[in-house]
Amino acid sequence: SIVDNNWAVGTMIGVWPKKTGLIGATGRDQVTSLVALYGPRTTVLVALDNGTYEFTYGCTPEGCELPDGSFEPWICSRQDIKISEDCKIFSPANL
């Protein structure tokens, strides 16, 4: 099991509009998508019209308390993420 080795496992979610549904839909019809990775670091990547964002579960070095006194453990750790043109795709164990 990859979980025993402390590797990340995850969930991929695609969202399509009601008018299209999944039957006969293509990736171009997709409204948004999310990738959640659970492991030593828990993150969620969200693709929106204006870019891709990574949210990390955890606190900053300053803590989790917001100015209004509430606590927010999810922080936007990266914005406008892009895959480089010369990047190669890698998957652990070639899965």
N, C-alpha and C positions, 0 to 999 in steps of 0.2 A: 504494500500500500504506500502511496506517495504521502499520505497524511502522517504515517509513522516517521517519515524522514523529515518532517517539518517543511515540506514543499507546499506551495500555495495550491489551493483548489478554488474553483470559482463557479459563477453562474453567468450565462450570457442571455440577455433579454432583447428581443426586437419588438418594436411597436409599429403597427401598420394602421392606417386610417380605416374607419368602419366601412367606408364605401368600397375599399379594395379587399379587405380581409386577407386571409392567407392563401386561399385557393387561387392559383394563377398569378400571385403577386411576385414581384421581383425586388431585388435590393434597392432599386431606384424608387420604389413606392414606399419604402420604409420611412417613417416619420422621425424616429429616434431609436437609439440603442443604448444599452447599459451593459457594462462588464464589471462584475464584482469579484474581487480576489480576496480570499480569506486565508490567512497564514500568519507569519510573524508580523506582517504589516497588512492591515485590512484597508482596501481601497475600492472605490467605485469610480469607473470612468463613464462619463455621460457625453454622448454626441448630440449637440444641438445645432440649430441653423447657423449660429454665430461662432461655432468652434467646438472643440472637445475639451472637457474639463476633468481633472482628477480630484476627487475628494478623499481625504484620508481620515480614518477614525483614530482619534487621539488628540492630545493637547499640544499646544505650542510650549516652548520652554517657559513662557510667561504664565502658563496655566490655561484653563478652559473657561474662566469666568469672563463674560462680556461686560461692557461698560454699564449695562442696565442691571447687572447683578445676576442675570441668568447664566446657565452653563450650556455650551454648545460643543460637543465632542467631535463633530464633523467639520473639518477645515478644508477650504479649497487650496490644495497644495500645488497644482499646476494649471495653467490656463493656455488655451490656444495650442494644444498639442498637435504636432504633425509628424508623420513618418517621413524620414528622409528618402529622397528619390533613389539613392544607392543602397538603401537598407535591405538586408536579407531577413526573411522570416524564420524564426526559430521556435520550436516547441520541445519541451522536455520529453525525452524518450521518443521523439518524433511521432507523438500522438496526433 
